[in-house]
Amino acid sequence: MSAQGKILCLIALSALPSWAGLVEEIRSHRDGIAVWWVGNAGWLIKSDGVLIGTDLDLEGEEKVQPPPVTARELAAELDVVFVTHHHGDHCNEPTLRTLAQGARTTFVLPRPCLKEAGDLGIPKERLIVPAPGRAFEIKGIRVEPVHAIHGNQEFTVLTREPDFAEKITQNCGYVLTIGGKRFFQPGDSVLTEEHLGLKSIDVLFVSPTVHNMYIDRSMILINRLEPAYIFPQHFGTYREAEDSLFWTRGYPDELKARLSATLQRRYHKLRQGEKFVVR
């Protein structure tokens, strides 16, 4: 190979994602609880051999960078996928269809997702339709669905969609008890009194965007719950445009700067594909 060819080869290798071995890393994790951020509000959580995901959007369209794992790679690994609501960056149809082609994954989809997405090819025996206030268990995980009230531009509540009242009552955030820890994934939601009434939350995923809790209401939630681990989400995933900043632009650094020193030490802004072990 010529010198020029070697240089081009090195450049190409350096451009490859650093998370090329993510699936192997997930498979090899056996002790304790691990989380991986896979972009937007997408998380993978593994404990006691059970792998779950939340709001997995693993398509590359309009993304700043390719997702760190594909749905095809996860189809044989993922035990449960939780979806909070019907928008495509959370209820991603191509991702869900690919996962459904495998024989492993159980799907927890609020009713508005089923109405909006149509036929995803999910067998009935692998589908659970949650409802806020009705707890259940799956794969040894206790699931407590809570209301998720979707926000919009200029800190408003989203009411322009058809059946918005139905979606407000049926879209879900989730409190998940995994490996003795209580995780809270609020989904896309403004701050509610239900959130502030939660008890003993160990791990909080928070979305500091205009259409969610932004900075000030995220602070209220964090200060009330005082979780041991705080993970910002819904930032740095989609390419930003002027008309989409209310949901594509997050403010994780600004949020951290407003927290107390104690809570800042509990705040962990991950890179996509990065692993974090919850102790």
C-alpha positions as CSV (number, residue, x, y, z in Angstrom):
1,M,0.0,0.0,0.0
2,S,1.3,3.5,-0.9
3,A,2.0,6.0,1.8
4,Q,-1.0,8.0,0.6
5,G,-3.2,4.9,0.8
6,K,-2.0,4.3,4.4
7,I,-2.9,7.8,5.4
8,L,-6.3,7.5,3.9
9,C,-6.8,4.2,5.7
10,L,-5.9,5.7,9.0
11,I,-8.2,8.6,8.4
12,A,-11.1,6.2,7.7
13,L,-10.3,4.2,10.8
14,S,-10.2,7.3,13.0
15,A,-13.7,8.2,11.6
16,L,-15.2,4.9,12.8
17,P,-17.4,5.2,15.9
18,S,-15.6,4.5,19.1
19,W,-18.6,2.3,20.3
20,A,-18.0,-0.4,17.6
21,G,-18.0,-3.0,20.4
22,L,-21.1,-1.8,22.3
23,V,-23.1,-4.9,21.8
24,E,-20.3,-7.1,23.1
25,E,-19.9,-4.7,26.1
26,I,-23.6,-5.1,26.8
27,R,-23.4,-8.9,26.6
28,S,-20.4,-9.1,28.8
29,H,-21.9,-7.0,31.6
30,R,-23.0,-9.4,34.3
31,D,-22.6,-7.8,37.8
32,G,-24.6,-4.8,39.1
33,I,-26.6,-2.3,37.1
34,A,-25.3,-0.6,34.0
35,V,-26.8,2.2,31.8
36,W,-25.9,3.3,28.3
37,W,-27.2,6.5,26.6
38,V,-28.0,5.9,23.0
39,G,-29.2,9.3,22.1
40,N,-32.3,11.6,22.7
41,A,-34.3,9.9,25.5
42,G,-33.0,6.4,24.6
43,W,-31.4,4.4,27.3
44,L,-30.3,0.8,27.7
45,I,-30.3,-0.6,31.3
46,K,-29.0,-4.0,32.2
47,S,-29.3,-5.8,35.6
48,D,-29.3,-9.5,36.5
49,G,-29.0,-10.5,32.9
50,V,-32.1,-8.5,31.9
51,L,-31.7,-5.8,29.3
52,I,-34.3,-3.1,28.8
53,G,-34.5,0.0,26.7
54,T,-36.5,3.3,26.9
55,D,-37.6,5.4,23.9
56,L,-35.2,3.8,21.5
57,D,-34.8,5.8,18.3
58,L,-32.0,4.0,16.4
59,E,-32.5,5.5,12.9
60,G,-29.8,7.8,11.6
61,E,-32.0,10.3,9.8
62,E,-31.5,13.9,10.8
63,K,-29.1,12.9,13.6
64,V,-25.9,14.7,14.5
65,Q,-24.1,11.3,14.5
66,P,-25.1,7.7,13.9
67,P,-26.7,6.0,16.9
68,P,-24.2,3.9,18.8
69,V,-26.1,0.6,18.2
70,T,-28.7,-0.7,15.7
71,A,-32.1,-2.2,16.3
72,R,-30.9,-5.3,14.4
73,E,-28.0,-5.7,16.8
74,L,-30.4,-5.4,19.8
75,A,-33.2,-7.6,18.5
76,A,-31.5,-10.7,20.0
77,E,-30.5,-9.0,23.2
78,L,-33.3,-6.7,24.4
79,D,-35.8,-8.2,26.8
80,V,-38.2,-5.2,27.2
81,V,-38.6,-1.9,25.4
82,F,-40.6,0.9,27.1
83,V,-42.0,3.7,25.0
84,T,-43.4,6.9,26.6
85,H,-45.4,8.4,23.8
86,H,-46.3,8.5,20.1
87,H,-43.7,10.9,18.6
88,G,-41.2,9.4,16.2
89,D,-38.1,10.4,18.2
90,H,-39.5,8.2,21.0
91,C,-41.9,5.7,19.3
92,N,-39.7,5.1,16.4
93,E,-41.4,2.9,13.9
94,P,-38.4,1.4,12.0
95,T,-36.7,0.6,15.3
96,L,-39.8,-1.1,16.8
97,R,-40.5,-3.0,13.6
98,T,-36.9,-4.4,13.5
99,L,-37.1,-5.3,17.2
100,A,-40.4,-7.1,16.6
101,Q,-38.8,-9.3,14.0
102,G,-36.7,-10.9,16.7
103,A,-38.3,-13.4,19.1
104,R,-37.1,-11.9,22.4
105,T,-38.4,-8.4,23.0
106,T,-41.6,-7.5,24.9
107,F,-43.1,-4.1,24.0
108,V,-44.6,-1.6,26.5
109,L,-46.5,0.9,24.3
110,P,-49.1,3.4,25.5
111,R,-52.4,3.3,23.5
112,P,-51.6,6.5,21.5
113,C,-48.5,4.8,20.1
114,L,-50.6,2.0,18.7
115,K,-53.0,4.4,17.1
116,E,-50.4,6.6,15.5
117,A,-47.9,3.9,14.5
118,G,-50.3,1.4,13.1
119,D,-49.2,-2.2,12.5
120,L,-45.7,-2.7,13.9
121,G,-45.7,-6.5,13.6
122,I,-45.7,-7.1,17.3
123,P,-47.2,-10.4,18.4
124,K,-50.1,-9.8,20.9
125,E,-48.4,-12.0,23.5
126,R,-45.4,-9.7,23.5
127,L,-47.3,-6.4,23.8
128,I,-48.3,-4.6,27.0
129,V,-50.4,-1.4,26.9
130,P,-49.7,0.5,30.2
131,A,-52.0,3.1,31.9
132,P,-50.9,5.7,34.4
133,G,-51.6,4.6,37.9
134,R,-51.7,0.9,37.2
135,A,-48.5,-0.8,38.3
136,F,-47.4,-4.2,36.9
137,E,-44.4,-6.5,36.8
138,I,-42.4,-7.8,33.9
139,K,-39.1,-9.8,33.8
140,G,-38.7,-9.1,37.5
141,I,-39.1,-5.3,37.1
142,R,-41.8,-3.4,38.9
143,V,-43.3,-0.8,36.6
144,E,-45.2,2.2,37.9
145,P,-46.6,4.2,34.9
146,V,-47.2,7.9,35.7
147,H,-48.8,10.6,33.6
148,A,-46.7,12.4,31.0
149,I,-48.1,15.8,29.9
150,H,-46.3,16.8,26.7
151,G,-45.0,20.3,26.3
152,N,-44.6,22.4,23.2
153,Q,-43.1,25.8,22.1
154,E,-42.7,28.6,24.5
155,F,-43.2,26.4,27.6
156,T,-46.8,25.6,26.6
157,V,-48.7,22.3,26.8
158,L,-49.2,20.5,23.5
159,T,-52.9,20.8,22.6
160,R,-52.9,21.1,18.8
161,E,-52.8,17.4,18.0
162,P,-56.0,15.4,17.4
163,D,-57.2,13.5,20.5
164,F,-54.7,15.6,22.7
165,A,-56.9,15.0,25.8
166,E,-56.7,11.2,25.3
167,K,-52.9,11.4,24.8
168,I,-52.5,13.5,28.0
169,T,-54.4,10.8,29.9
170,Q,-52.7,7.8,28.4
171,N,-49.1,8.7,27.6
172,C,-46.7,7.5,30.3
173,G,-43.6,8.1,32.2
174,Y,-42.2,5.2,34.1
175,V,-40.9,4.5,37.6
176,L,-38.9,1.2,37.2
177,T,-37.6,-0.8,40.1
178,I,-34.5,-2.6,38.8
179,G,-32.0,-4.4,40.9
180,G,-33.3,-2.7,44.0
181,K,-33.0,0.8,42.5
182,R,-35.8,3.0,41.5
183,F,-35.4,4.7,38.1
184,F,-37.6,7.5,36.8
185,Q,-38.1,8.1,33.1
186,P,-40.6,11.0,32.8
187,G,-40.8,10.9,29.0
188,D,-41.6,14.2,27.3
189,S,-43.5,16.0,30.0
190,V,-43.9,19.3,31.7
191,L,-43.5,19.2,35.5
192,T,-46.5,17.8,37.3
193,E,-47.5,17.4,41.0
194,E,-47.4,13.7,40.4
195,H,-43.7,14.0,39.7
196,L,-43.0,15.9,42.9
197,G,-44.9,13.3,44.9
198,L,-42.6,10.5,43.9
199,K,-40.6,8.8,46.7
200,S,-37.2,7.2,46.9
201,I,-36.0,7.8,43.3
202,D,-32.4,6.7,42.9
203,V,-31.9,7.4,39.3
204,L,-33.5,10.3,37.4
205,F,-33.5,11.0,33.6
206,V,-34.2,14.6,33.0
207,S,-34.9,16.6,29.8
208,P,-33.9,20.3,30.1
209,T,-35.6,21.4,26.8
210,V,-38.1,24.1,26.3
211,H,-40.9,21.6,25.5
212,N,-40.1,19.5,28.6
213,M,-39.0,20.9,32.0
214,Y,-36.3,23.3,30.8
215,I,-33.8,24.4,33.4
216,D,-35.9,25.9,36.2
217,R,-38.5,23.1,36.4
218,S,-35.8,20.5,36.1
219,M,-34.1,22.1,39.1
220,I,-37.4,21.9,41.1
221,L,-37.7,18.2,40.3
222,I,-34.1,17.4,41.1
223,N,-34.1,19.4,44.3
224,R,-37.3,17.7,45.5
225,L,-36.3,14.1,44.6
226,E,-32.6,14.4,45.4
227,P,-31.7,11.3,43.4
228,A,-28.4,9.6,43.8
229,Y,-27.8,9.7,40.0
230,I,-29.0,12.4,37.5
231,F,-28.7,11.8,33.8
232,P,-29.6,14.6,31.3
233,Q,-31.2,13.5,28.0
234,H,-32.9,15.0,25.0
235,F,-29.9,17.0,23.8
236,G,-27.1,16.7,21.2
237,T,-28.9,14.1,19.1
238,Y,-30.8,15.8,16.3
239,R,-29.5,18.5,13.9
240,E,-30.9,21.8,15.1
241,A,-33.0,24.1,13.0
242,E,-34.7,27.4,14.0
243,D,-38.2,25.9,14.0
244,S,-37.1,22.8,16.0
245,L,-35.0,24.3,18.8
246,F,-37.7,23.9,21.3
247,W,-37.2,20.1,21.2
248,T,-33.8,19.5,19.6
249,R,-31.8,21.9,21.8
250,G,-31.2,20.9,25.4
251,Y,-29.4,22.8,28.1
252,P,-27.6,20.1,30.2
253,D,-24.6,22.2,31.1
254,E,-26.7,25.2,32.1
255,L,-28.8,22.9,34.3
256,K,-25.8,21.5,36.1
257,A,-24.4,24.9,36.7
258,R,-27.5,25.9,38.6
259,L,-27.4,22.8,41.0
260,S,-25.8,22.7,44.4
261,A,-22.3,21.2,44.6
262,T,-23.7,18.0,46.1
263,L,-26.1,17.5,43.3
264,Q,-23.5,18.4,40.7
265,R,-21.5,15.5,41.9
266,R,-24.5,13.3,41.2
267,Y,-25.0,14.7,37.7
268,H,-23.6,12.6,34.8
269,K,-23.7,13.9,31.3
270,L,-22.8,10.8,29.1
271,R,-21.6,10.6,25.6
272,Q,-23.7,8.4,23.2
273,G,-22.7,4.8,23.7
274,E,-21.0,5.5,27.1
275,K,-21.4,3.0,29.9
276,F,-22.1,4.0,33.5
277,V,-22.4,1.6,36.4
278,V,-25.0,2.5,39.1
279,R,-23.7,1.4,42.5
